């Protein structure tokens, strides 16, 4: 493990040499970071958390109470001193005095500017350390995967490698034929009874994340005679003009791997539609070049826009509010007598980690936060299952997502609107404050995602291959 303590000694010495008035900076990327193992990354993140907490501007209940008390006291004192001299302006004067007094008290109790600046630097470093841990596959345990100097530079953002557009050709040339699955320990749960049954695969459905948004907010509040304005931060991201042919190539490779793993697991699976139809009939067309099909997945404080894909020549089961619904009851009875069953398989490939401060009261928290950053994971959609049996009713889902380490995309900010930087909104906020009302604050950040074709193909297929292996183990066990 790298000696982290030495760096802090050097930093402290630099601070001392600069005099008591100087403030040492927390560099986002530091010289010894390339040698950090997973334990060292965790230690660094703990140090950053302390700095972030020390500079937090979140309002505690004690701060709110003290500020509110100062507000009320100032309003009473101003009213007593002014008497009726202010006439119609008396109320405005007292509210303004209260607001000033509250701001003064809360400012004294809040972290100083230096602590807040250091917290912002620590937050940026913590984000980098999180990305470094993902690239080193620290979630798998141990010291992590060693990164080449080029790979570290990519994670650190110190060097920007040229992005090769995602295309069918990039998929064909970049992905080896024998991808090794990642760990499947504890990946899936569920049970399917297919023993002695003829199994028809009705659909193999892959949903690719190509855009979405995430938000954090606080609700306006009122305490001790004071208004607290609402805040909201929204971050959006999108892949401009996704190449359906490229995603088709990834899906076809994943489906070929799925069939090979089912055969190796001893599953007698039929891939052609049965004569006379099944319990569920696949009649909907998935995305085609020039005709993409999208759906939205809601996820807590965010949502994703998914590109719907199926293997070449395969259609999908229609879905409504209740998923695939009840199906054909008569066919279910008939298939049960014949010893047949059908399966629907669905997997998702997500390209973004969505982070949100959630929602809460502005009385206790001054700000909101949200972020969308590069992270590739494979799992199943919220509210759906990875595998659903049509006759026996068996269900399988992922307990966790498959986190695939590696750099595959660049998230570029193309627009950043902050109402605090808008002169019109700031003027309106000043007028609201003078009237004793709190101003609301909003921020919106729009990002575009540049997918590196070879890396996106390789990482997404490694995740899908891992998911296929886990599903093959469960389905194979249910077939014996």
N, C-alpha and C positions, 0 to 999 in steps of 0.2 A: 504493500500500500504506500502511496506517495506520502512524503512528510508534509502535511498541510501546515503544521505549526510554523515551519520556517518562513513561509510566505507571510504569515501574519506578523511575525517579528520584524521582517523587512518593512512592511507597510506601517507598523507602529513607529519604527525608527524614522521613516520618512515624514510621518506626521509630526513627530517631536522636533525634527530638524526644521520643519516649516514654521514652527512657532505655534502657540496656542490658538491663534486666530485662524489657522488653515484647516481645511477639511479634506481628509484623504478620500479618494474616489474608489468606488467598487467597480472594477473593470468587468465588463460582461464576459470576456474571454481572457484568461490569465495564462502565463507562460507554461505552468506545469499541468495544465488541463489535459493535454494529450496523453499524459501518463496516468491519469486518474483511473482507478478501478471502480467497481460499483460501490464498494464500501466508502471509498474516498468521495465519490459523488454524493452519497447520502450525508456524509459529514459536512460537506460544503453547503448542501441545501439546508441543513439545520442552522448553520451560521447565517445564511441568508434570511431564513424565517425570523430569526431574532431581530435582524435589522428592519425587516418589513413590518413586524409588529411594533417596533419602537417608533417607526415613523407613520403609523397608521392614523388616518384622519377620521376613522369611524367614531361617531359620537357615542359615548357610554351614557348609561342612565344617570350617573353622577354629574357628568358634564351638562347634560340636558337640564337636570334639575337646578344646577347652579346658575346656568344661563337664563333659565326661565324665571328664577327668583330675582335675578338682577333686572330682568326686563320689567317684571311687575313693580319692583321697588322704584325703578327710574320713572315709570309712568305715574306712580302715586306722587313721587316727589315733584315731578314737573307740574302735575295738576294742582298741587297745593301751592306751589310758587307762583304759577301763572294766574290762578283764580279764574275769573271770567274774562280776563283781558284779551285772550286770543279769539274770543267769539267762535266763529265757525271753524277757525283753524286750530282750536284747542285740541281736538281729538287727534289731528294729524301730528301736532307737536309732541303730545305725550307718547304716541305710538313710535314716532321717530326716535325719541329719547330712549324708549325701552329697547328698540332694536339695536341702537348703538351700544347701550350698556351690555346687552346680551352678547353681542359680537365681541366686545372687549373682554368679557369674562371667559367666553369659550376660546378665544384666541390665546389667552394666557395659559389655559389648561391644555391646549392642543400642542402637539410636537412642533418644535421650531422649524424654520425653513430648511436648515441643514439636515435635520433628521428626516424630513420628508423627501428631500433630494436624494439622500442616501438610500431611503426605502425604495424609491423609484429605480435607482441603479441596481439595488439588490433584487428587485422583481425581474428586471431584464436578465440578470445573471441566472436567477432561478429558472427562468424559462429556457435559457440555453442549457442548463444542467439537466433539465427534464428531457430535452431533445437528445442530449448526449446519452442519457441513460437508456432511452428508447433505441438509439442506434446501436448501443452495446448489448442490447437484449438483457438488461438487468432484471426484468421481470421474471426471467427463467431461473434466477438464483445464481450464486457463484460470483466470480470476479468479473464476468461479462466477456463479450466477444472483443478481441483486439481489433482496432481500426487501423487501416493504413493511413499514412499522412494525408493522402488525397481525400479519403473518406472523412477524416477529422476536419479538414479544411472545409469540406462541404457542409458538415453539421454546424461548424462555427460561423459559416457565412463569410469567411475571410477570402474565399475564392469562389467565384460563381462559374461552375462548369456549364458549357453550352448545353442547352436542352434540345434533345432530339425529339421531334414531334411523335406523339403516339400514333402509330399506323399499323395496319395488318402486316406490313413488311417488317416493321420493328419487332413485332411479337414473334414472327417466324424466325428471325435471325438471333434474337436475344435470349430466348428461353431454351435451356437444355431439355433433352427428352426425359431425363431421370431426376426430377426435382425431389429433394429429400424433405419429407414432412418435418415440421417443428414438433415440439412435445404436445401430445394429446391427453396428458394426465388431467383428469377431472374436467375435461372439456365439455362433455355432453352428459345429459341425464335423460332418462325415459326408457320405455320398454315397448317392444313390438313383437307380437306373436305371429310368426310367419311359417312355423314348422309345418312341413308337408303341403304348403300352399304354392300355387303358381302365382307369381308376383308380376304385375304389369306396372311399369313406370309410366304414369300418366303425364308427368311434367318434371323437368329439371329447370328451375328458374333461378337466375342470378340477377341481383339488383345492384347496380353500380352507382355509388354516390358521386354526383356531378355538380352539386351545388346545395346551398342551404343558408341558414342563418341561426344565430343564437343571440339571446338578449339577457340583460340583467336590469333590475329596476328597484326603485324604492317608492313607496306610496307617500303622498303628502300627508302631513300630520299636524296636530294642534296640541300644544302642551303648555301649561302655565301662561296662557294668554298669547302664545307665539305660534305663528304659522311656520311650517317647515315644507319647503318645496319638494316636489317629486323629481326623481332623476331616472333616466333611462339610457342605456347603451345598447346599440344593436350592431352586430358584425355580420356581414353577408359574404359569401364566397361562391364562385361559380367557375366551371370549366367552359371557356368559350367554345362554341361549336364542337361538341364532342364527336369524335370520329366513330360512328356506329360500326363500321367495318372492323376497326381495331378491337372494339369490345366484343364483337362477334368472334374474332379469332381467339381471344382469351377464353370466351365461354365454350367454344368448341374444344379447345385443349383441356379445359377443366372437365368437360363431359366425357371425353375419351378416357381421362384418368379415372373418373368415377366408375365407368363401366369395367375398367381393368381391375379396380379394387373390389368391386362387387363379385367379379368372377373369382378372384383370389380368395375371397372370404367364403366361397361356396354358395353364393346366393343364386338361385335359379330365377333370373329376372328376364322378362320379355320387354323389349323396347318398341315393339310395333303396336299400334292401337288395336284392341280386340274387335272382332266382327260383332256388329250389333251395338257397339258402344259400351261404355262402362258406367260405374256409379257416378263419376264425374267425367264429362266430356270436354276435352281441350279444343276450344273453338276460337280463342282469341289469338291474334297475331302479335308477336313481340316486336321489338324495335327492328326496323329494316333501314338500310342506307337511304337517306332522304325522308324517312318517316319514323323518327324516334318516338318512343312511347315512354311517358314519365308518370311517376306517382310520387306522392309526398308521404314521408314518414315523420310523425310528430315524436319528439324525444325530449321530454321535460321542458326546459326553457328554450328549446330550439327545434328545428325541423330540417330534414334533408330532402332534396329532390333526387329521386332515384331513376336511373335509366334501366328500363325493364328489358332483359335479354333472355333468350332461350337458344338451345342448340339449333343449328341450321336445319330447317325442315320441321321443327317441333312447334306446336302451338301450346297455348296455356289455358288453364281453367279460369273462367270468368270469376271475378271476385266482387263482392258488394260490402255493405256495412258489416255483415256477419262473416266475412271471409269467404270461403268457398261454399258455405251454406250446408244444407242437409243432403243435397244430391238426390239421385233417383232411388227411392226407397225400394221399388220393385227390383231393380237391378242389384241392390245390396242383398236382398233375400236370395235372389238367383245365384249370385256369386258366392254367397256363404254356403249354399248347397253344393256348388261345384268345387269348393275349396280354393277359390281365387281371391286375390286381394289386389288393390291398387295403391300406389304411393305418389304423393306430391312432395317434392324436395325443393326447398328455397334457401338460398344463401345470399348474404349481402357483402359487398366490398366497400368499406367506408374509407375516405381519403382524409378526413379531418377529425381532429379531436376538438370537441365543443366544450368550452368552459364558461360557467356563468356564476355570478355572485348570488343568483336567485332573486327573490323578492323579499322585501321587508319594509319596515317603517323608516321614514326619513328622520324621525325623532332620534333614532339610535344609530343611523348610518348616514354619513354625508354624501356618499357616492355609490355608484354601481360599476360593475365591470363585466366584460364578456370578451371572449377570444375564440377564434377559429384558427388552428394551426395544423401543420402537416403531420399526419399519423395514419398509417394504413392498418386496418383491422378487418377481419372476416368474422361474421356471425350470422344471426338470424334477425329479421326485423322485429321491432317491438310489437307485441300483440299477436305474433305469428310463431309457428313452429318450424324447425328445420326439416322435419319429416312428419307427415301425417298419413296414417293408413286409412283407406277408404271403407273397408269392411270391418276389420277387427278393432278399429278405433285407437290403435296405438299412436303415441305421440313422442317425439324426441325434440329436445331443444338444447341450445348451447348454454352452459352455465356461465361462460365467459367468452369474450371475443378472442380470436387468435390475433395477437399483436405481432406484426411482422417488422423486424428492425430493418432500417435502411433509409436512404434519402431517395425520394422519387418525384418530388414536386417542389415548386417555388410558389409561395403565396405572396402576390404583389398587391400592395395597397394602391388602388386607383382613385379613391375618393375618400376624404375624411372631413366630415362636417361636425363642428362643435358649436353649439349655440352660445357658449361662452366667448367664442371668437367672432361671433356675428354682431356687428355694431348695432343693428336694429334691435336684436334680442337683448343685448346688454342694456340699451337705453330703456327698453320696456321693463327689464328687471329692476333697474334703479327706481323707476316710477312705482313699481309694485312695492318695493321695500319702503319707500317713503309713505305709502299708504298702509303700512303694517302688514303687507302680504308678502309671502315668500315667492321668489321666482323659481320656475321650473327649469331644469337643465336637461338637454338631450344631446346625444352624440351618435353618429352613424358612420361606420367604416365599411367600405365596399372593397372586396379583394377579388382579383382574378387569379386562377390557378394554372400554372404552366406545368403540365405533366411531362416528365421525361419518359419517352416511349419505352426504351429497353428496361429501365428500372421499374416503371409501373407494371409492365407485363410480367417481369420476373417476380416481383414481390407479391402482386395480387395472385398469381398462379401458385406461389409457394403457400400463401394463406388458404387458397381453395383446395390445394392438394392435402394440406393438413386437415381441413374440415372433412374432405372426402374420406380420409383414412379413419377419422373418428366415427363417422357415420357407418362406414363399412364394418367396423368392429361391432357396433350395436345391432345393425341389421343382420349381419352374419350370425351373431349369437342368437338372435330371435328366430333364425331359420333352422337351427339345429335342435 
